[in-house]
């Protein structure tokens, strides 16, 4: 004899199944194995999937621009401070502050201890490449200031999954995060002067340099990182 499952029981089982699925999704997303639910359409290219375009014009040469001048002094000549943005050139170990896409001042930097190539997963010690935005900024107990960028973005997730599908990285590796711009441990400016790439993927400056930049950026400021 075939037993009928009451409608109420079916609905209860369906609710338990859906709740369990959602909970599981948020757990693996929390640990960096899947993108946040709000980014699924962007990552899957159901919304916009165009390749990122360069945000800043290129800067010729490898010298530091106006490094001996204060950013305050340089910005006094600018009418619109809301146009501040940042360009990081990894191969030149240089960070440049722009105002309305005009380069104003450059700073020496170091990177993750594996500085060549784009970041694909947590622990690869690479500095990510692409166009990002500052999501938060705050004083740091060890490195003076921390300017946190919004890596990973949908483009980061696509590259991460493509690397997994191609066999370039293992499937159990999470994408990583907590990438930002910060200083150095107290008294360790020599890390920058000797160009020692010591971070896990962040961009590091001398403390007085990151302190100066910190005063002129805000959440939403563009940070472009190029090879």
mmCIF file of the C-alpha atoms, coordinates in Angstrom:
data_MODEL
# 
_entry.id   MODEL 
# 
loop_
_atom_site.group_PDB 
_atom_site.id 
_atom_site.type_symbol 
_atom_site.label_atom_id 
_atom_site.label_alt_id 
_atom_site.label_comp_id 
_atom_site.label_asym_id 
_atom_site.label_entity_id 
_atom_site.label_seq_id 
_atom_site.pdbx_PDB_ins_code 
_atom_site.Cartn_x 
_atom_site.Cartn_y 
_atom_site.Cartn_z 
_atom_site.occupancy 
_atom_site.B_iso_or_equiv 
_atom_site.pdbx_formal_charge 
_atom_site.auth_seq_id 
_atom_site.auth_comp_id 
_atom_site.auth_asym_id 
_atom_site.auth_atom_id 
_atom_site.pdbx_PDB_model_num 
ATOM 1   C CA . UNK A 1 1   ? 0.000  0.000  0.000   1.00 0.00 ? 1   UNK A CA 1 
ATOM 2   C CA . UNK A 1 2   ? 1.441  3.390  -1.033  1.00 0.00 ? 2   UNK A CA 1 
ATOM 3   C CA . UNK A 1 3   ? 1.595  5.930  1.784   1.00 0.00 ? 3   UNK A CA 1 
ATOM 4   C CA . UNK A 1 4   ? 0.745  9.541  1.021   1.00 0.00 ? 4   UNK A CA 1 
ATOM 5   C CA . UNK A 1 5   ? 2.926  12.246 2.537   1.00 0.00 ? 5   UNK A CA 1 
ATOM 6   C CA . UNK A 1 6   ? 0.784  15.118 3.844   1.00 0.00 ? 6   UNK A CA 1 
ATOM 7   C CA . UNK A 1 7   ? 1.234  18.474 2.111   1.00 0.00 ? 7   UNK A CA 1 
ATOM 8   C CA . UNK A 1 8   ? 2.317  20.062 5.383   1.00 0.00 ? 8   UNK A CA 1 
ATOM 9   C CA . UNK A 1 9   ? 5.050  17.458 5.814   1.00 0.00 ? 9   UNK A CA 1 
ATOM 10  C CA . UNK A 1 10  ? 6.262  18.052 2.244   1.00 0.00 ? 10  UNK A CA 1 
ATOM 11  C CA . UNK A 1 11  ? 6.475  21.780 2.874   1.00 0.00 ? 11  UNK A CA 1 
ATOM 12  C CA . UNK A 1 12  ? 8.399  21.197 6.091   1.00 0.00 ? 12  UNK A CA 1 
ATOM 13  C CA . UNK A 1 13  ? 10.904 18.962 4.294   1.00 0.00 ? 13  UNK A CA 1 
ATOM 14  C CA . UNK A 1 14  ? 11.248 21.484 1.485   1.00 0.00 ? 14  UNK A CA 1 
ATOM 15  C CA . UNK A 1 15  ? 11.893 24.294 3.976   1.00 0.00 ? 15  UNK A CA 1 
ATOM 16  C CA . UNK A 1 16  ? 14.540 22.209 5.788   1.00 0.00 ? 16  UNK A CA 1 
ATOM 17  C CA . UNK A 1 17  ? 16.230 21.370 2.473   1.00 0.00 ? 17  UNK A CA 1 
ATOM 18  C CA . UNK A 1 18  ? 16.289 25.016 1.335   1.00 0.00 ? 18  UNK A CA 1 
ATOM 19  C CA . UNK A 1 19  ? 17.440 26.308 4.715   1.00 0.00 ? 19  UNK A CA 1 
ATOM 20  C CA . UNK A 1 20  ? 20.228 23.744 4.805   1.00 0.00 ? 20  UNK A CA 1 
ATOM 21  C CA . UNK A 1 21  ? 21.308 24.612 1.272   1.00 0.00 ? 21  UNK A CA 1 
ATOM 22  C CA . UNK A 1 22  ? 21.402 28.336 1.983   1.00 0.00 ? 22  UNK A CA 1 
ATOM 23  C CA . UNK A 1 23  ? 23.319 27.797 5.237   1.00 0.00 ? 23  UNK A CA 1 
ATOM 24  C CA . UNK A 1 24  ? 25.854 25.571 3.464   1.00 0.00 ? 24  UNK A CA 1 
ATOM 25  C CA . UNK A 1 25  ? 26.300 28.158 0.692   1.00 0.00 ? 25  UNK A CA 1 
ATOM 26  C CA . UNK A 1 26  ? 26.946 30.994 3.144   1.00 0.00 ? 26  UNK A CA 1 
ATOM 27  C CA . UNK A 1 27  ? 29.419 28.866 5.098   1.00 0.00 ? 27  UNK A CA 1 
ATOM 28  C CA . UNK A 1 28  ? 31.570 27.996 2.062   1.00 0.00 ? 28  UNK A CA 1 
ATOM 29  C CA . UNK A 1 29  ? 31.279 31.584 0.811   1.00 0.00 ? 29  UNK A CA 1 
ATOM 30  C CA . UNK A 1 30  ? 32.501 32.833 4.191   1.00 0.00 ? 30  UNK A CA 1 
ATOM 31  C CA . UNK A 1 31  ? 35.667 30.752 3.848   1.00 0.00 ? 31  UNK A CA 1 
ATOM 32  C CA . UNK A 1 32  ? 36.385 31.960 0.317   1.00 0.00 ? 32  UNK A CA 1 
ATOM 33  C CA . UNK A 1 33  ? 35.324 28.940 -1.761  1.00 0.00 ? 33  UNK A CA 1 
ATOM 34  C CA . UNK A 1 34  ? 32.365 30.684 -3.443  1.00 0.00 ? 34  UNK A CA 1 
ATOM 35  C CA . UNK A 1 35  ? 31.504 34.287 -4.219  1.00 0.00 ? 35  UNK A CA 1 
ATOM 36  C CA . UNK A 1 36  ? 28.882 36.183 -2.171  1.00 0.00 ? 36  UNK A CA 1 
ATOM 37  C CA . UNK A 1 37  ? 25.349 35.511 -3.406  1.00 0.00 ? 37  UNK A CA 1 
ATOM 38  C CA . UNK A 1 38  ? 24.950 39.124 -4.603  1.00 0.00 ? 38  UNK A CA 1 
ATOM 39  C CA . UNK A 1 39  ? 27.858 38.650 -7.054  1.00 0.00 ? 39  UNK A CA 1 
ATOM 40  C CA . UNK A 1 40  ? 26.746 35.383 -8.671  1.00 0.00 ? 40  UNK A CA 1 
ATOM 41  C CA . UNK A 1 41  ? 25.219 37.059 -11.748 1.00 0.00 ? 41  UNK A CA 1 
ATOM 42  C CA . UNK A 1 42  ? 28.281 39.248 -12.286 1.00 0.00 ? 42  UNK A CA 1 
ATOM 43  C CA . UNK A 1 43  ? 30.720 36.358 -11.916 1.00 0.00 ? 43  UNK A CA 1 
ATOM 44  C CA . UNK A 1 44  ? 28.676 34.157 -14.259 1.00 0.00 ? 44  UNK A CA 1 
ATOM 45  C CA . UNK A 1 45  ? 28.519 37.002 -16.806 1.00 0.00 ? 45  UNK A CA 1 
ATOM 46  C CA . UNK A 1 46  ? 24.713 37.165 -16.758 1.00 0.00 ? 46  UNK A CA 1 
ATOM 47  C CA . UNK A 1 47  ? 24.994 40.929 -16.207 1.00 0.00 ? 47  UNK A CA 1 
ATOM 48  C CA . UNK A 1 48  ? 28.168 42.505 -17.588 1.00 0.00 ? 48  UNK A CA 1 
ATOM 49  C CA . UNK A 1 49  ? 31.288 40.532 -18.454 1.00 0.00 ? 49  UNK A CA 1 
ATOM 50  C CA . UNK A 1 50  ? 33.465 42.977 -20.325 1.00 0.00 ? 50  UNK A CA 1 
ATOM 51  C CA . UNK A 1 51  ? 37.204 42.972 -19.730 1.00 0.00 ? 51  UNK A CA 1 
ATOM 52  C CA . UNK A 1 52  ? 38.399 45.666 -17.376 1.00 0.00 ? 52  UNK A CA 1 
ATOM 53  C CA . UNK A 1 53  ? 39.859 48.723 -19.045 1.00 0.00 ? 53  UNK A CA 1 
ATOM 54  C CA . UNK A 1 54  ? 42.773 50.726 -17.684 1.00 0.00 ? 54  UNK A CA 1 
ATOM 55  C CA . UNK A 1 55  ? 41.595 53.552 -15.469 1.00 0.00 ? 55  UNK A CA 1 
ATOM 56  C CA . UNK A 1 56  ? 44.748 55.704 -15.404 1.00 0.00 ? 56  UNK A CA 1 
ATOM 57  C CA . UNK A 1 57  ? 46.959 57.034 -18.175 1.00 0.00 ? 57  UNK A CA 1 
ATOM 58  C CA . UNK A 1 58  ? 50.446 55.503 -18.267 1.00 0.00 ? 58  UNK A CA 1 
ATOM 59  C CA . UNK A 1 59  ? 53.409 57.247 -16.644 1.00 0.00 ? 59  UNK A CA 1 
ATOM 60  C CA . UNK A 1 60  ? 56.716 57.310 -18.515 1.00 0.00 ? 60  UNK A CA 1 
ATOM 61  C CA . UNK A 1 61  ? 59.950 56.331 -16.793 1.00 0.00 ? 61  UNK A CA 1 
ATOM 62  C CA . UNK A 1 62  ? 60.581 54.773 -13.409 1.00 0.00 ? 62  UNK A CA 1 
ATOM 63  C CA . UNK A 1 63  ? 61.411 57.810 -11.294 1.00 0.00 ? 63  UNK A CA 1 
ATOM 64  C CA . UNK A 1 64  ? 59.321 58.922 -8.335  1.00 0.00 ? 64  UNK A CA 1 
ATOM 65  C CA . UNK A 1 65  ? 57.235 61.986 -9.105  1.00 0.00 ? 65  UNK A CA 1 
ATOM 66  C CA . UNK A 1 66  ? 57.417 64.887 -6.607  1.00 0.00 ? 66  UNK A CA 1 
ATOM 67  C CA . UNK A 1 67  ? 58.424 62.522 -3.794  1.00 0.00 ? 67  UNK A CA 1 
ATOM 68  C CA . UNK A 1 68  ? 60.140 65.310 -1.844  1.00 0.00 ? 68  UNK A CA 1 
ATOM 69  C CA . UNK A 1 69  ? 57.036 67.522 -1.915  1.00 0.00 ? 69  UNK A CA 1 
ATOM 70  C CA . UNK A 1 70  ? 54.086 67.191 0.446   1.00 0.00 ? 70  UNK A CA 1 
ATOM 71  C CA . UNK A 1 71  ? 50.810 65.917 -0.969  1.00 0.00 ? 71  UNK A CA 1 
ATOM 72  C CA . UNK A 1 72  ? 49.041 68.771 0.824   1.00 0.00 ? 72  UNK A CA 1 
ATOM 73  C CA . UNK A 1 73  ? 51.143 71.297 -1.089  1.00 0.00 ? 73  UNK A CA 1 
ATOM 74  C CA . UNK A 1 74  ? 50.521 69.595 -4.421  1.00 0.00 ? 74  UNK A CA 1 
ATOM 75  C CA . UNK A 1 75  ? 46.791 69.318 -3.843  1.00 0.00 ? 75  UNK A CA 1 
ATOM 76  C CA . UNK A 1 76  ? 46.439 72.996 -2.973  1.00 0.00 ? 76  UNK A CA 1 
ATOM 77  C CA . UNK A 1 77  ? 46.741 73.654 -6.699  1.00 0.00 ? 77  UNK A CA 1 
ATOM 78  C CA . UNK A 1 78  ? 43.893 71.266 -7.487  1.00 0.00 ? 78  UNK A CA 1 
ATOM 79  C CA . UNK A 1 79  ? 40.313 72.513 -7.533  1.00 0.00 ? 79  UNK A CA 1 
ATOM 80  C CA . UNK A 1 80  ? 38.607 69.144 -7.007  1.00 0.00 ? 80  UNK A CA 1 
ATOM 81  C CA . UNK A 1 81  ? 39.975 66.775 -4.361  1.00 0.00 ? 81  UNK A CA 1 
ATOM 82  C CA . UNK A 1 82  ? 37.163 64.319 -4.978  1.00 0.00 ? 82  UNK A CA 1 
ATOM 83  C CA . UNK A 1 83  ? 39.080 63.186 -8.070  1.00 0.00 ? 83  UNK A CA 1 
ATOM 84  C CA . UNK A 1 84  ? 41.792 61.427 -6.044  1.00 0.00 ? 84  UNK A CA 1 
ATOM 85  C CA . UNK A 1 85  ? 42.745 57.939 -7.260  1.00 0.00 ? 85  UNK A CA 1 
ATOM 86  C CA . UNK A 1 86  ? 45.687 55.561 -6.892  1.00 0.00 ? 86  UNK A CA 1 
ATOM 87  C CA . UNK A 1 87  ? 47.784 53.710 -9.463  1.00 0.00 ? 87  UNK A CA 1 
ATOM 88  C CA . UNK A 1 88  ? 50.093 50.875 -8.352  1.00 0.00 ? 88  UNK A CA 1 
ATOM 89  C CA . UNK A 1 89  ? 52.708 49.747 -10.883 1.00 0.00 ? 89  UNK A CA 1 
ATOM 90  C CA . UNK A 1 90  ? 54.053 46.428 -9.624  1.00 0.00 ? 90  UNK A CA 1 
ATOM 91  C CA . UNK A 1 91  ? 57.021 46.109 -11.977 1.00 0.00 ? 91  UNK A CA 1 
ATOM 92  C CA . UNK A 1 92  ? 58.166 49.644 -11.091 1.00 0.00 ? 92  UNK A CA 1 
ATOM 93  C CA . UNK A 1 93  ? 57.506 49.253 -7.350  1.00 0.00 ? 93  UNK A CA 1 
ATOM 94  C CA . UNK A 1 94  ? 55.720 52.574 -7.489  1.00 0.00 ? 94  UNK A CA 1 
ATOM 95  C CA . UNK A 1 95  ? 52.423 53.937 -6.157  1.00 0.00 ? 95  UNK A CA 1 
ATOM 96  C CA . UNK A 1 96  ? 51.197 57.213 -7.653  1.00 0.00 ? 96  UNK A CA 1 
ATOM 97  C CA . UNK A 1 97  ? 48.465 59.514 -6.401  1.00 0.00 ? 97  UNK A CA 1 
ATOM 98  C CA . UNK A 1 98  ? 46.360 61.040 -9.178  1.00 0.00 ? 98  UNK A CA 1 
ATOM 99  C CA . UNK A 1 99  ? 43.994 63.995 -9.095  1.00 0.00 ? 99  UNK A CA 1 
ATOM 100 C CA . UNK A 1 100 ? 41.416 63.973 -11.891 1.00 0.00 ? 100 UNK A CA 1 
ATOM 101 C CA . UNK A 1 101 ? 43.644 61.479 -13.749 1.00 0.00 ? 101 UNK A CA 1 
ATOM 102 C CA . UNK A 1 102 ? 46.651 63.783 -13.457 1.00 0.00 ? 102 UNK A CA 1 
ATOM 103 C CA . UNK A 1 103 ? 49.677 62.228 -11.670 1.00 0.00 ? 103 UNK A CA 1 
ATOM 104 C CA . UNK A 1 104 ? 50.723 64.252 -8.613  1.00 0.00 ? 104 UNK A CA 1 
ATOM 105 C CA . UNK A 1 105 ? 53.086 62.265 -6.421  1.00 0.00 ? 105 UNK A CA 1 
ATOM 106 C CA . UNK A 1 106 ? 54.736 58.831 -6.388  1.00 0.00 ? 106 UNK A CA 1 
ATOM 107 C CA . UNK A 1 107 ? 55.934 56.651 -3.514  1.00 0.00 ? 107 UNK A CA 1 
ATOM 108 C CA . UNK A 1 108 ? 58.254 53.621 -3.334  1.00 0.00 ? 108 UNK A CA 1 
ATOM 109 C CA . UNK A 1 109 ? 56.504 50.364 -2.434  1.00 0.00 ? 109 UNK A CA 1 
ATOM 110 C CA . UNK A 1 110 ? 57.079 46.654 -1.989  1.00 0.00 ? 110 UNK A CA 1 
ATOM 111 C CA . UNK A 1 111 ? 54.662 43.811 -2.620  1.00 0.00 ? 111 UNK A CA 1 
ATOM 112 C CA . UNK A 1 112 ? 53.838 40.225 -1.789  1.00 0.00 ? 112 UNK A CA 1 
ATOM 113 C CA . UNK A 1 113 ? 56.874 37.954 -1.560  1.00 0.00 ? 113 UNK A CA 1 
ATOM 114 C CA . UNK A 1 114 ? 55.910 36.420 -4.932  1.00 0.00 ? 114 UNK A CA 1 
ATOM 115 C CA . UNK A 1 115 ? 55.512 39.728 -6.780  1.00 0.00 ? 115 UNK A CA 1 
ATOM 116 C CA . UNK A 1 116 ? 55.131 38.585 -10.394 1.00 0.00 ? 116 UNK A CA 1 
ATOM 117 C CA . UNK A 1 117 ? 51.710 37.590 -11.750 1.00 0.00 ? 117 UNK A CA 1 
ATOM 118 C CA . UNK A 1 118 ? 48.109 38.080 -10.668 1.00 0.00 ? 118 UNK A CA 1 
ATOM 119 C CA . UNK A 1 119 ? 46.709 36.732 -7.403  1.00 0.00 ? 119 UNK A CA 1 
ATOM 120 C CA . UNK A 1 120 ? 44.658 33.552 -7.928  1.00 0.00 ? 120 UNK A CA 1 
ATOM 121 C CA . UNK A 1 121 ? 44.261 32.036 -4.460  1.00 0.00 ? 121 UNK A CA 1 
ATOM 122 C CA . UNK A 1 122 ? 44.937 32.478 -0.780  1.00 0.00 ? 122 UNK A CA 1 
ATOM 123 C CA . UNK A 1 123 ? 48.539 31.810 0.138   1.00 0.00 ? 123 UNK A CA 1 
ATOM 124 C CA . UNK A 1 124 ? 50.124 32.423 -3.273  1.00 0.00 ? 124 UNK A CA 1 
ATOM 125 C CA . UNK A 1 125 ? 51.740 35.602 -1.859  1.00 0.00 ? 125 UNK A CA 1 
ATOM 126 C CA . UNK A 1 126 ? 50.891 37.544 -5.007  1.00 0.00 ? 126 UNK A CA 1 
ATOM 127 C CA . UNK A 1 127 ? 49.492 41.073 -5.202  1.00 0.00 ? 127 UNK A CA 1 
ATOM 128 C CA . UNK A 1 128 ? 46.236 41.157 -7.201  1.00 0.00 ? 128 UNK A CA 1 
ATOM 129 C CA . UNK A 1 129 ? 45.898 43.125 -10.437 1.00 0.00 ? 129 UNK A CA 1 
ATOM 130 C CA . UNK A 1 130 ? 42.872 45.060 -11.670 1.00 0.00 ? 130 UNK A CA 1 
ATOM 131 C CA . UNK A 1 131 ? 40.686 48.003 -10.727 1.00 0.00 ? 131 UNK A CA 1 
ATOM 132 C CA . UNK A 1 132 ? 39.493 48.022 -7.119  1.00 0.00 ? 132 UNK A CA 1 
ATOM 133 C CA . UNK A 1 133 ? 37.863 50.418 -4.669  1.00 0.00 ? 133 UNK A CA 1 
ATOM 134 C CA . UNK A 1 134 ? 38.715 51.235 -1.073  1.00 0.00 ? 134 UNK A CA 1 
ATOM 135 C CA . UNK A 1 135 ? 36.187 49.465 1.138   1.00 0.00 ? 135 UNK A CA 1 
ATOM 136 C CA . UNK A 1 136 ? 37.520 50.640 4.497   1.00 0.00 ? 136 UNK A CA 1 
ATOM 137 C CA . UNK A 1 137 ? 40.535 52.302 6.121   1.00 0.00 ? 137 UNK A CA 1 
ATOM 138 C CA . UNK A 1 138 ? 41.695 52.347 9.722   1.00 0.00 ? 138 UNK A CA 1 
ATOM 139 C CA . UNK A 1 139 ? 44.747 52.636 11.992  1.00 0.00 ? 139 UNK A CA 1 
ATOM 140 C CA . UNK A 1 140 ? 46.724 49.389 12.232  1.00 0.00 ? 140 UNK A CA 1 
ATOM 141 C CA . UNK A 1 141 ? 48.493 48.264 15.441  1.00 0.00 ? 141 UNK A CA 1 
ATOM 142 C CA . UNK A 1 142 ? 51.559 46.943 13.593  1.00 0.00 ? 142 UNK A CA 1 
ATOM 143 C CA . UNK A 1 143 ? 51.743 48.752 10.223  1.00 0.00 ? 143 UNK A CA 1 
ATOM 144 C CA . UNK A 1 144 ? 50.575 52.296 11.004  1.00 0.00 ? 144 UNK A CA 1 
ATOM 145 C CA . UNK A 1 145 ? 47.528 52.426 8.692   1.00 0.00 ? 145 UNK A CA 1 
ATOM 146 C CA . UNK A 1 146 ? 45.536 49.911 6.651   1.00 0.00 ? 146 UNK A CA 1 
ATOM 147 C CA . UNK A 1 147 ? 43.714 50.918 3.452   1.00 0.00 ? 147 UNK A CA 1 
ATOM 148 C CA . UNK A 1 148 ? 41.548 47.904 2.623   1.00 0.00 ? 148 UNK A CA 1 
ATOM 149 C CA . UNK A 1 149 ? 40.586 47.306 -1.029  1.00 0.00 ? 149 UNK A CA 1 
ATOM 150 C CA . UNK A 1 150 ? 37.615 45.255 -2.233  1.00 0.00 ? 150 UNK A CA 1 
ATOM 151 C CA . UNK A 1 151 ? 39.494 42.221 -3.560  1.00 0.00 ? 151 UNK A CA 1 
ATOM 152 C CA . UNK A 1 152 ? 38.063 39.809 -4.629  1.00 0.00 ? 152 UNK A CA 1 
ATOM 153 C CA . UNK A 1 153 ? 35.787 41.410 -7.218  1.00 0.00 ? 153 UNK A CA 1 
ATOM 154 C CA . UNK A 1 154 ? 33.749 39.478 -9.851  1.00 0.00 ? 154 UNK A CA 1 
ATOM 155 C CA . UNK A 1 155 ? 36.687 39.547 -12.278 1.00 0.00 ? 155 UNK A CA 1 
ATOM 156 C CA . UNK A 1 156 ? 38.872 38.032 -9.530  1.00 0.00 ? 156 UNK A CA 1 
ATOM 157 C CA . UNK A 1 157 ? 36.372 35.215 -9.029  1.00 0.00 ? 157 UNK A CA 1 
ATOM 158 C CA . UNK A 1 158 ? 36.234 34.462 -12.771 1.00 0.00 ? 158 UNK A CA 1 
ATOM 159 C CA . UNK A 1 159 ? 40.017 34.205 -12.967 1.00 0.00 ? 159 UNK A CA 1 
ATOM 160 C CA . UNK A 1 160 ? 40.036 32.051 -9.835  1.00 0.00 ? 160 UNK A CA 1 
ATOM 161 C CA . UNK A 1 161 ? 37.523 29.563 -11.263 1.00 0.00 ? 161 UNK A CA 1 
ATOM 162 C CA . UNK A 1 162 ? 39.196 29.523 -14.689 1.00 0.00 ? 162 UNK A CA 1 
ATOM 163 C CA . UNK A 1 163 ? 42.479 28.626 -12.985 1.00 0.00 ? 163 UNK A CA 1 
ATOM 164 C CA . UNK A 1 164 ? 40.717 25.757 -11.207 1.00 0.00 ? 164 UNK A CA 1 
ATOM 165 C CA . UNK A 1 165 ? 38.994 24.462 -14.350 1.00 0.00 ? 165 UNK A CA 1 
ATOM 166 C CA . UNK A 1 166 ? 42.285 24.583 -16.272 1.00 0.00 ? 166 UNK A CA 1 
ATOM 167 C CA . UNK A 1 167 ? 44.092 22.658 -13.543 1.00 0.00 ? 167 UNK A CA 1 
ATOM 168 C CA . UNK A 1 168 ? 46.424 25.563 -12.782 1.00 0.00 ? 168 UNK A CA 1 
ATOM 169 C CA . UNK A 1 169 ? 45.434 25.574 -9.093  1.00 0.00 ? 169 UNK A CA 1 
ATOM 170 C CA . UNK A 1 170 ? 43.852 22.964 -6.829  1.00 0.00 ? 170 UNK A CA 1 
ATOM 171 C CA . UNK A 1 171 ? 40.100 22.971 -6.225  1.00 0.00 ? 171 UNK A CA 1 
ATOM 172 C CA . UNK A 1 172 ? 40.425 23.058 -2.432  1.00 0.00 ? 172 UNK A CA 1 
ATOM 173 C CA . UNK A 1 173 ? 42.180 26.454 -2.465  1.00 0.00 ? 173 UNK A CA 1 
ATOM 174 C CA . UNK A 1 174 ? 40.083 29.480 -1.413  1.00 0.00 ? 174 UNK A CA 1 
ATOM 175 C CA . UNK A 1 175 ? 40.399 32.808 -3.226  1.00 0.00 ? 175 UNK A CA 1 
ATOM 176 C CA . UNK A 1 176 ? 41.766 34.796 -0.290  1.00 0.00 ? 176 UNK A CA 1 
ATOM 177 C CA . UNK A 1 177 ? 41.141 38.390 0.738   1.00 0.00 ? 177 UNK A CA 1 
ATOM 178 C CA . UNK A 1 178 ? 42.161 41.078 3.228   1.00 0.00 ? 178 UNK A CA 1 
ATOM 179 C CA . UNK A 1 179 ? 44.320 42.836 0.624   1.00 0.00 ? 179 UNK A CA 1 
ATOM 180 C CA . UNK A 1 180 ? 45.270 46.428 1.268   1.00 0.00 ? 180 UNK A CA 1 
ATOM 181 C CA . UNK A 1 181 ? 47.851 49.190 1.381   1.00 0.00 ? 181 UNK A CA 1 
ATOM 182 C CA . UNK A 1 182 ? 49.743 49.567 4.660   1.00 0.00 ? 182 UNK A CA 1 
ATOM 183 C CA . UNK A 1 183 ? 52.990 50.559 6.331   1.00 0.00 ? 183 UNK A CA 1 
ATOM 184 C CA . UNK A 1 184 ? 55.828 48.538 7.843   1.00 0.00 ? 184 UNK A CA 1 
ATOM 185 C CA . UNK A 1 185 ? 56.664 47.420 11.384  1.00 0.00 ? 185 UNK A CA 1 
ATOM 186 C CA . UNK A 1 186 ? 58.117 50.307 13.420  1.00 0.00 ? 186 UNK A CA 1 
ATOM 187 C CA . UNK A 1 187 ? 61.694 51.110 12.457  1.00 0.00 ? 187 UNK A CA 1 
ATOM 188 C CA . UNK A 1 188 ? 61.615 48.878 9.364   1.00 0.00 ? 188 UNK A CA 1 
ATOM 189 C CA . UNK A 1 189 ? 61.693 51.453 6.551   1.00 0.00 ? 189 UNK A CA 1 
ATOM 190 C CA . UNK A 1 190 ? 64.676 49.513 5.202   1.00 0.00 ? 190 UNK A CA 1 
ATOM 191 C CA . UNK A 1 191 ? 62.180 46.931 3.879   1.00 0.00 ? 191 UNK A CA 1 
ATOM 192 C CA . UNK A 1 192 ? 61.098 49.582 1.377   1.00 0.00 ? 192 UNK A CA 1 
ATOM 193 C CA . UNK A 1 193 ? 64.543 51.075 0.778   1.00 0.00 ? 193 UNK A CA 1 
ATOM 194 C CA . UNK A 1 194 ? 66.050 47.632 0.024   1.00 0.00 ? 194 UNK A CA 1 
ATOM 195 C CA . UNK A 1 195 ? 62.951 46.612 -1.971  1.00 0.00 ? 195 UNK A CA 1 
ATOM 196 C CA . UNK A 1 196 ? 62.290 43.500 0.110   1.00 0.00 ? 196 UNK A CA 1 
ATOM 197 C CA . UNK A 1 197 ? 58.900 42.043 -0.832  1.00 0.00 ? 197 UNK A CA 1 
ATOM 198 C CA . UNK A 1 198 ? 57.788 40.889 2.583   1.00 0.00 ? 198 UNK A CA 1 
ATOM 199 C CA . UNK A 1 199 ? 53.967 40.911 2.591   1.00 0.00 ? 199 UNK A CA 1 
ATOM 200 C CA . UNK A 1 200 ? 51.444 38.131 1.910   1.00 0.00 ? 200 UNK A CA 1 
ATOM 201 C CA . UNK A 1 201 ? 50.065 40.085 -1.056  1.00 0.00 ? 201 UNK A CA 1 
ATOM 202 C CA . UNK A 1 202 ? 49.462 43.596 0.268   1.00 0.00 ? 202 UNK A CA 1 
ATOM 203 C CA . UNK A 1 203 ? 51.178 46.796 -0.886  1.00 0.00 ? 203 UNK A CA 1 
ATOM 204 C CA . UNK A 1 204 ? 53.573 48.207 1.699   1.00 0.00 ? 204 UNK A CA 1 
ATOM 205 C CA . UNK A 1 205 ? 55.015 51.726 2.049   1.00 0.00 ? 205 UNK A CA 1 
ATOM 206 C CA . UNK A 1 206 ? 57.075 53.586 4.612   1.00 0.00 ? 206 UNK A CA 1 
ATOM 207 C CA . UNK A 1 207 ? 54.885 54.574 7.536   1.00 0.00 ? 207 UNK A CA 1 
ATOM 208 C CA . UNK A 1 208 ? 55.100 58.319 6.986   1.00 0.00 ? 208 UNK A CA 1 
ATOM 209 C CA . UNK A 1 209 ? 54.108 57.752 3.338   1.00 0.00 ? 209 UNK A CA 1 
ATOM 210 C CA . UNK A 1 210 ? 51.023 55.665 4.095   1.00 0.00 ? 210 UNK A CA 1 
ATOM 211 C CA . UNK A 1 211 ? 50.088 58.193 6.801   1.00 0.00 ? 211 UNK A CA 1 
ATOM 212 C CA . UNK A 1 212 ? 50.151 60.971 4.203   1.00 0.00 ? 212 UNK A CA 1 
ATOM 213 C CA . UNK A 1 213 ? 48.068 59.031 1.674   1.00 0.00 ? 213 UNK A CA 1 
ATOM 214 C CA . UNK A 1 214 ? 45.589 57.976 4.379   1.00 0.00 ? 214 UNK A CA 1 
ATOM 215 C CA . UNK A 1 215 ? 44.622 61.610 4.942   1.00 0.00 ? 215 UNK A CA 1 
ATOM 216 C CA . UNK A 1 216 ? 43.512 62.142 1.345   1.00 0.00 ? 216 UNK A CA 1 
ATOM 217 C CA . UNK A 1 217 ? 41.613 58.966 0.404   1.00 0.00 ? 217 UNK A CA 1 
ATOM 218 C CA . UNK A 1 218 ? 38.258 57.571 1.461   1.00 0.00 ? 218 UNK A CA 1 
ATOM 219 C CA . UNK A 1 219 ? 35.939 54.635 0.931   1.00 0.00 ? 219 UNK A CA 1 
ATOM 220 C CA . UNK A 1 220 ? 35.181 54.359 -2.772  1.00 0.00 ? 220 UNK A CA 1 
ATOM 221 C CA . UNK A 1 221 ? 38.538 55.760 -3.930  1.00 0.00 ? 221 UNK A CA 1 
ATOM 222 C CA . UNK A 1 222 ? 39.781 53.904 -7.034  1.00 0.00 ? 222 UNK A CA 1 
ATOM 223 C CA . UNK A 1 223 ? 42.909 51.770 -6.655  1.00 0.00 ? 223 UNK A CA 1 
ATOM 224 C CA . UNK A 1 224 ? 44.238 50.380 -9.939  1.00 0.00 ? 224 UNK A CA 1 
ATOM 225 C CA . UNK A 1 225 ? 46.988 47.738 -9.775  1.00 0.00 ? 225 UNK A CA 1 
ATOM 226 C CA . UNK A 1 226 ? 48.867 46.878 -12.967 1.00 0.00 ? 226 UNK A CA 1 
ATOM 227 C CA . UNK A 1 227 ? 51.767 44.477 -13.678 1.00 0.00 ? 227 UNK A CA 1 
# 
